[in-house]
Amino acid sequence: MIIIKPMETEEEIRGKAYVHWKSWQETYRGIVHDAYLDALTYEKCLEIAQNRANTLVMKDGERDVIGFAAYGKTGEETGEVFAIYVLEAYQKKRLGYALMNWCRTQLKDCKEICVRTLKDNRKAIAFYERYGFRPDGTEETLTLGKPVTAIRMVYRQKEEE
């Protein structure tokens, strides 16, 4: 049974850190510099995971964290999903959609929700497009061991009738 809930316990924090670390290893090899990925340790991800604000974990049963999402408001009518990851073994089961739906519920007062993803991460771009996000033309150069381009994609919430 898949459970989505706010991240609360130390076990969930450790699980979120593992998913963060493992997802980067699975997803970004060949997109960012190998040295950057090699320096991104579980311990660094554990430090990042200590920030519990607006973080959801997805669990397979009561124990194992298999995904997470972090979100927040970035303006009066805008929100952002800052991170959304599901372990590769659990992908293609619509679990990413379930996490995104939770984020949308939390950001229901926002007219627009944006995500940022690396331009070379075709798998993520395809996921966001299937969900309904569209690139808005905003690009940013990040240095992740080497310069890479991040793009912004926007989802426009429909007004309730």
C-alpha positions as CSV (number, residue, x, y, z in Angstrom):
1,M,0.0,0.0,0.0
2,I,1.4,3.4,-1.1
3,I,1.2,6.2,1.5
4,I,1.8,9.9,1.0
5,K,2.2,12.0,4.0
6,P,4.1,15.0,5.4
7,M,7.7,14.1,6.4
8,E,7.8,13.9,10.2
9,T,10.0,11.2,11.7
10,E,13.7,10.6,11.8
11,E,13.2,7.4,9.8
12,E,11.3,9.4,7.1
13,I,14.1,12.0,7.0
14,R,16.7,9.3,6.5
15,G,14.5,7.7,3.8
16,K,14.0,11.0,2.0
17,A,17.8,11.5,2.1
18,Y,18.3,8.1,0.5
19,V,15.8,8.8,-2.2
20,H,17.4,12.1,-2.9
21,W,20.9,10.6,-3.2
22,K,19.8,7.5,-5.1
23,S,17.6,9.4,-7.6
24,W,20.5,11.8,-8.5
25,Q,22.8,8.8,-9.1
26,E,20.1,7.1,-11.2
27,T,19.0,10.2,-13.1
28,Y,21.8,12.6,-13.6
29,R,24.8,10.4,-14.6
30,G,25.8,11.7,-18.0
31,I,23.8,15.0,-17.6
32,V,25.9,16.6,-14.8
33,H,29.6,16.1,-14.3
34,D,30.5,12.7,-12.6
35,A,32.6,14.5,-10.0
36,Y,29.6,16.5,-8.9
37,L,27.6,13.3,-8.4
38,D,30.4,11.6,-6.7
39,A,30.6,14.5,-4.2
40,L,26.8,14.4,-3.6
41,T,26.9,11.9,-0.7
42,Y,24.1,10.4,1.3
43,E,25.4,12.5,4.3
44,K,25.0,15.7,2.3
45,C,21.5,14.7,1.3
46,L,20.8,13.9,5.0
47,E,21.8,17.5,5.9
48,I,19.4,18.8,3.2
49,A,16.6,16.5,4.5
50,Q,16.6,18.2,7.9
51,N,14.5,21.0,6.4
52,R,11.1,19.4,6.9
53,A,9.0,22.4,5.6
54,N,6.5,21.5,3.0
55,T,8.0,18.1,2.3
56,L,5.9,15.0,1.5
57,V,7.2,11.5,1.6
58,M,5.8,8.5,-0.4
59,K,6.1,5.2,1.4
60,D,5.7,1.6,0.3
61,G,3.8,0.4,3.3
62,E,4.7,1.8,6.7
63,R,8.5,1.7,6.4
64,D,10.3,2.3,3.1
65,V,10.4,5.9,1.6
66,I,10.3,5.5,-2.1
67,G,9.7,9.1,-3.2
68,F,9.3,12.6,-2.0
69,A,8.3,16.1,-3.1
70,A,8.9,19.6,-1.7
71,Y,6.7,22.5,-2.6
72,G,5.9,26.1,-1.5
73,K,4.3,29.4,-2.5
74,T,6.7,31.7,-4.3
75,G,4.2,34.6,-4.7
76,E,0.7,35.6,-3.9
77,E,-0.7,33.4,-6.7
78,T,2.2,31.3,-7.7
79,G,3.7,28.1,-6.2
80,E,6.6,25.8,-7.1
81,V,7.4,22.1,-6.8
82,F,11.0,22.4,-5.8
83,A,11.7,18.7,-6.0
84,I,9.9,15.5,-6.9
85,Y,11.6,12.2,-7.0
86,V,10.5,8.5,-7.1
87,L,13.1,5.7,-7.0
88,E,13.6,4.2,-10.5
89,A,12.2,0.8,-9.4
90,Y,8.9,2.5,-8.7
91,Q,8.7,4.7,-11.8
92,K,6.1,4.2,-14.6
93,K,3.4,3.3,-12.0
94,R,1.8,6.8,-11.9
95,L,3.3,7.4,-8.4
96,G,4.9,10.7,-9.6
97,Y,1.4,11.8,-10.6
98,A,0.1,11.0,-7.1
99,L,2.9,13.1,-5.5
100,M,2.2,15.9,-7.9
101,N,-1.5,15.8,-7.2
102,W,-0.7,16.1,-3.5
103,C,1.5,19.1,-4.2
104,R,-1.3,20.7,-6.3
105,T,-3.7,20.2,-3.4
106,Q,-1.4,22.0,-1.1
107,L,-1.0,24.8,-3.6
108,K,-4.7,25.0,-4.6
109,D,-4.8,28.8,-4.0
110,C,-2.1,29.3,-6.7
111,K,-3.1,30.1,-10.2
112,E,0.3,28.8,-11.5
113,I,2.7,26.1,-10.3
114,C,6.2,25.9,-11.8
115,V,8.9,23.4,-11.8
116,R,12.5,23.6,-12.9
117,T,14.4,20.8,-14.5
118,L,17.6,20.4,-16.4
119,K,17.1,20.9,-20.2
120,D,18.9,17.6,-20.9
121,N,16.7,15.6,-18.5
122,R,14.3,14.4,-21.2
123,K,12.6,11.9,-18.9
124,A,11.6,14.6,-16.4
125,I,10.5,17.0,-19.2
126,A,8.3,14.2,-20.7
127,F,6.7,13.5,-17.3
128,Y,6.0,17.2,-16.6
129,E,4.5,17.6,-20.1
130,R,2.2,14.6,-19.7
131,Y,1.0,16.2,-16.4
132,G,0.2,19.4,-18.1
133,F,3.3,21.6,-17.5
134,R,4.7,23.7,-20.4
135,P,8.0,25.4,-20.8
136,D,7.7,29.2,-20.4
137,G,11.0,30.1,-22.1
138,T,12.8,30.9,-18.8
139,E,16.3,29.3,-18.7
140,E,19.1,29.5,-16.1
141,T,22.7,28.3,-16.3
142,L,23.7,26.2,-13.2
143,T,27.2,24.9,-12.5
144,L,26.9,21.2,-11.4
145,G,30.5,20.3,-12.0
146,K,30.0,21.8,-15.5
147,P,27.6,24.4,-16.8
148,V,24.1,23.0,-17.4
149,T,20.9,24.7,-18.4
150,A,17.7,24.5,-16.3
151,I,14.4,25.3,-17.8
152,R,11.2,26.4,-16.0
153,M,7.9,24.8,-16.8
154,V,4.5,26.1,-15.7
155,Y,1.2,24.4,-14.9
156,R,-1.9,26.7,-14.9
157,Q,-4.6,25.6,-12.5
158,K,-8.1,25.6,-13.7
159,E,-10.6,27.8,-11.9
160,E,-13.2,25.9,-9.9
161,E,-16.6,26.5,-11.4
